[in-house]
Amino acid sequence: MKSIRRRVTLSLVGSLLIVGFGLLQTSLWLFEAGLKDTLRGYLQAEAEGLLIAMVRGPNGVQLDASRINPRYQHAFSGSYFRISLPDRTWRSRSLWDSLPDWPEKPGLGSDLLDGPQHQRLITYRGEYRRGNLLVNIDVAQNYTPILDSFNQVRLGSLGLVAAALLILLFLQGYAMKSALRPLEQARRQIAQLQHGKRRLLDDETPEELQPLVKQINHLLTHTEATLKRSRHALGNLGHALKTPLAVLNNLILHDEIARHPDLQANLREQLTHIEKRVSLELGRARLAAEVLPGTYFECDEELPALFKTLSMIHGQALDLSWQAHTGCHLPRDREDMLELLGNLLDNACKWAKSKVMLEISQTSDNCRILIDDDGPGIAPELREQAMNRGTRLDERPAGHGLGMDIVNDIVNAWHGTWILEKSPLGGLRVRLELPFRQLEN
């Protein structure tokens, strides 16, 4: 989302700079072209006035000073002329001893000339005839004040463009934020889906997003229904196999099979293997937290009921306690968390003398679960063996020995770790580290 906003902002800034500076330069160029056209008319009128100031006298053609603009009499006034005849030349007194490089072509000069005192001159040449005489009149005007004005206008315009750009960027940021708000809302809802706080996206979205939201909701609904059917089918299959397996177990005890101890032991071993395998695959089928956002584990709601059930199974004399911060929420599938904690706590209750304790803590990256009991514990050299699949160090507690296999599958599916340690209560401690899944921002 931020990258989209950044790209749009950079594109807008680049476009505004190009358009703004282009318009500014074009406006100044058009204004200068109009001004030069006006100056051309003014200089042409000055040249014609100088032509009128040429009169005939006793010694031929003379320049009548009374008909000349007084500016041409003051040194470096910014107004200059030169009148060229075949036999003589007049220059304005304002030039003093300066000798500009006058143009040779008639009309407005294409380039500015260097004038006295670092002045820049715009020139005009007029070619006229007085009788049989060819008269060339060059007039010039100081263009430096106009150049200075243009530079001031250019700087002022740049300031205005920069101010307009800042205002447009602010307005664009507000518009982008408003336009992307529905996408940001959809992103938050997807994060809530992942953390189990909702099942579907809200349908109240802008018209452009409605097809996407409807398609996502349809996919979620379809996936959830398919997953439920698969779970139910596997559950039905497991229940359907229980009766035939029980019958086969009873048949093993039949007298005819009992006469063959090796066959009976082999059949019992294979049936036990089938029972374990069926139970294990049913447990795996319930690991759906990575497939579909479902109902996630709320400690305040689930743990009291779980501990009440454990107390009913193992007796009221056993001290069961749990500790988790208020509002503790684990972004993992509720059923799988109950399976995980149920197996570990049930195992702890079987071995505990009087006390079992559960502690759940969270950081920004993971969840830590500690389960302690005051039972006999496990020797350090046997702890790794106790975590291996299908291993039972003691056959006395009732059960099939599948609990640790299911725990192992759940922890591996969540890319977590678990180890066995010495408990502060004197027995065994089970330590689990479950990383949280993160949505990219």
N, C-alpha and C positions, 0 to 999 in steps of 0.2 A: 504494500500500500504506500509506504514511504517512497519507494523507488519510483512508483508511478507519479506521485506528486512531484518528486524531484525532476523527473524527465519533462513533465508538462511545464514546470516552472522555468527550467532552462530553455526549453523551446520558446516559451512566451517571451522571456528576456531577450533571447537572440532575435526573435522576430521584431519585437518592439524597437530594439536598438537599430536594426537595419532600416526598418520603416521610418523611425523617428529621424535618424541622421540623414536618410535619403530625402525625406520631405524638407528638412531644414536646409540642406544644401541646395536642393532644387528651388526652394522659395527664395533663397539669397541670390542664386544665379539669375532667376527671372526678374527679381527686383533690380539687380545690377544692370541687366540688359535694358530694362525700361529706363533706368536712370541715365545710362549712356546715350540712349536714344534722345532723351530730353536735352542732355548736354550737347549732343551733336547739333540740335536745332539752335541752342543758345550760342555756340561757337560759330555756327554759320552766320547767324545774325551779327555777331561781333565782326566777322570778316567782311561782311557787306557794309557795315558801318565804317570800317577802315577804308574800304574802297570809295565810299562817298566822301571821306575826309581828304581824298586826293584831288587837288584842284590845280588848274593851270595858272602859272604865274609868269613874271617877266623872264625867268630863267627856265621855263618849261614846267613840267609837272612837279608840284610841291605837295607836302603833307601839312594840312591845316591843323595845328595843335589844338585850336579852340574846339574842334569837332571830335577830339579824341577823349575817351573816358579817362577821368583823372587817375584811375587805378594804374594805368600804364605809366604814370609819371613817378610813382613811389617805388623805391627799390624793394625788390623781393616781395611785392604785394600779392603774388599768386596769379596775376593776369599778365600775359606776355604776348608779343607779336613780332613778326618779321615780314616786311614787305619787300619783295624782290622784283626789280625791273631789269631789263637787259643791261642798263648802264649804271645802275645804282641800287642800294639797299638801305632800308630804314629798319631800325630795331627799337623796341620800347626801352625807355630808361629804366623800367623795373627789372630788366635783365642784368643791369649793371655790366659786369665784364664776363658774364656767363655765356657760353656758346652751346646751347642744346643741339643734339643731333636730330635736326628737323626731318620729318618724313618726306619722301619724294613722291608718294602717290597721293592724289587728291582724295578728299573725304576724311572721315574720322580715322585717326591712327589706330592700328590694331594692337599696339603695345604702348605701355606707359613709358615716358622718357624720364631720364634723370635731370632734374632741374637744380637751380641754385639752393643752397642750404638744405640739401638732402630732400628736397621736394620731389614728389612724383607727379609728372605732368601728363594730362590727357590733351591730345592735339587734334587740330583740324586744318586741312589745307584746301584752300579754294583757288581755282584758276579762272582768271577773268581777262577781258580785253577792253582797253580804253582806246578807242580809235584803232591805230595800228600797233599799239603796245600790248605785250603779253605781261600780265600782272599776276604774280604768285603771292598769296597772302597766307601766312601760317599764324595761327592763334593757339594759345595754350592756356590751360587752367590748372591750378594746383589741385591734385586729386587726393592728397594725403589725408585731409580731414574726413573725406568720405571713406577712405580705407580704414581709418581709425574707428569710425562709426560702425562700419561693417564688422570689425573685430569685436566691438562691444556688443553688437546685436547677436553675433555668433555665440559669444560667451554667455550672454543672457539667455539665449535660446537653448543652449546646452543645459543650463541650470533648470529651465522650465521642463525640458525633456526628461532630465533626471528626476525632478519632482513628480512629473506625470507618471514616470516609470514606477517609482515607489508606490504611488497611489494605486496604480493598476495592479502591481504585485500584491498589495494588501487586499484589494478587491478580488483578485484572482485566487489568492489563498483562501479567502472566505468562501468564494464560490466553489472551489475544489473541495474544501472541507464539507460543505453542504451536499455537494454532488456525491462524494464518496462515503457519506455517513451511512447510507443503506448497506454498502459493502462492508464497512467496519462493523455494523450491527450483525451482518451475516457471519463475519469472522468470529465475533464473540459467541454467537449462537453455536457455531461449529465447535468452538472450544468447550462450550457447555455440553454439547453432545459427547465429546470425548471424555469429559469428567462425570458423565452420568447425571447431569442436572436437567436434562430434557431429552425427549425422544425424537422430536421433529422440529424443523425450522418453522418460524412464523410465516403464515401466508400473506400477512399485511406488509407487502414490500412494493417498491415502485414497479410500474408496469414492465420496465425493461428487465427486471430481475425475476419476475414471477415464473417464467418458463424454467429457469435454472432451479429456483427453490422448489417448484412442484416436482421436477425430475429427481432432485435429491431426496425429497420426502418419499416419493414413490419407490426409489431404490432402497431407502432405509426400511420402509414397510415391507417390501418384498423380501429383503435379506432377513429381517427379523422373523417373518413367517416361515421362510425356508429353514432357518436355523431351529426354530421351535419344532417343525415337523421332523427334522433330522434327529433332534434330541429325543422327541417322543418315540420315534421309530427305534432308536438304539435302546431306549429304556424298555420298550415293549419286547425287543429282542432279548435283552438281558433277563427280563422276567420269564419270557417263554423258555429260555434255556435252563432256568433253575430247576424246574420239575424234572426234565429228562436227566439232568445231572444228579439230582437226588435219587432218582430211580436207579441209575447206574451205580451210585455209591452203595445202595442197598443190595444190588445184585452181586456186588463184590463179596458180600458176606455170605452168599449162598454156599451150601455145603460142597457143591461140585467144584466151585472155584476155590474154596478153602482147602481142598485137597492138593491144590497146586500153589504153594506159597510164593514161588517166584512170579507166576502169572498174576496172582493177587496183588503183590507188591508193585509190579509193573503197571497194572491197571490203576491202582490207587494213585501212583505217582503221576500218571498221565491225566487222570481226572482232576487232581489237585492243580496241575499246571493249567488245564483248561479253565477251571474256576478262577484262578488268579488272572489269567489273561483276559477273560471276559470282564471281570471287575475293573481291571486296569484300563481296558479300552473304553468302558463306560465312563470312567473318570476323565480320560482324555477328551472324550466327546463334549464334556462340559466346559472345557477351556475355551471360551468364546470371547474373552475380554478384548483380544486383539482384532476380532472380526467385526463386532457390532457394538456401538455405544449402548450399554444397557443400564440397569439399576446398579449403582455402585454402593460401596460399603460405608454406611454411616455408623461410627462406633457407638454413639449414644443410643441408637435405636437397636442395633444388632447384638451388642455384647451382653446386655442384661439377659435377653432371652437365651443366648447361647450358654451362659453360665448357669442359668436356672435349669436348663436341660442337663448339663453335666452334673449338677448337684443332685438331681433326681436319679441319675444313673449310678453315680459312685457313692451316694450317701451324704446325709447332711453333716456328718462329723468332719468331712474334709473342708478345710478353709480355702475357699476359692476367692481370689480378688483380681481386679484389673485396674489399670491406670492408663488414661489417655486424656489429652487436653480437651476442654469443652469445644464441641463442634468439630471434632476430628473427622475428617472425610478422606477416605482412601480411594483414589481414582482407579479402582480395580473392580472387576465383576463381583457382585455381591455373593453369588452362589459359589464361586471359586474361593473367595476369601473365607466363607463359612466352611468349605471343605478343607482348606488349608489349616485354619485355626482349630477347627473341630478335631482333625486327626492329631495335631500336635498336643492340644490340651487333653484329649482323651488318653493319649499315650502317657502324658505327665501324670494324669490322675490315677492311672493303673499302677504306677510305680511310687507315687508320693506316699509318705507316711501320714502327713497331716496338712500340708500346705502346698498350694499351687498358685503362682502369681504370673499375670500377663502385663507387660508394659509396651505401649505403642507410642513412638515419638516420630516426628516428621521434621524434615528440612526442606529447602526449596527444590532439592534434587531427588531425595529418596525417602523411603519409610523404613524405620528400624523396628523390629518386633523382637522382644525378649520374653521367653517362657521359662520360668524357673520352678523347680520342685525340690522337696527335701528328701527325696528317695535315696536309694543306694548309689545312683549315678552310674557312669560307665568309665572304666579305666581308660587313660589317655591313649594307650596303644590300640584300644578296640573301637575308639570313636569313629574313625574313618571307615572301618569295616561295617559299623552299624548303619552308616548312611548309604551303603551299597545296595543296589536293587536286589530284592528278594532275600535279604539277610535278616535272620532272627537270632539274637544272641541267647535268648531264653524262651522256651516254648510254654512256660507256665501261664502267662496272661492269655486270656481268651482272645480269639481273632484269627484272621487269615494272614496277618503280616503284610497287608497291602497298603497300610496307612502311609508308611514312609515312601513307598513307590509313588503314590499319588502326590505327596508333598514334593517329591523330587521333580515330577513332571510339571507341576504348577510353577515351582520356582524357576525351572529351566525355561518354561514358556514365557515367563516375564523377565528373562535375562537377569535374574537375581542370584544371590548367593546365600548359603546357609551353612553354619558350622555348629558343632557341639562343644561346650565348654564346661568348666567347673562352675556350679551355681553358688552364689553367696549364701543360699539356704542350705547348702551341703550336698545337694543332689546334682542334677543335670540342668544345664542351661542350653536352650536352643536359640541361636542368634540368627535372624534373617535380615537381609538388606535387599529391599525391593526398589529398584529405580522407578521414578515417575516418568511416564511418557510425556513429552513436551510437544506442543504445537509450535510451528515456526511463526514468528511475528510477521 
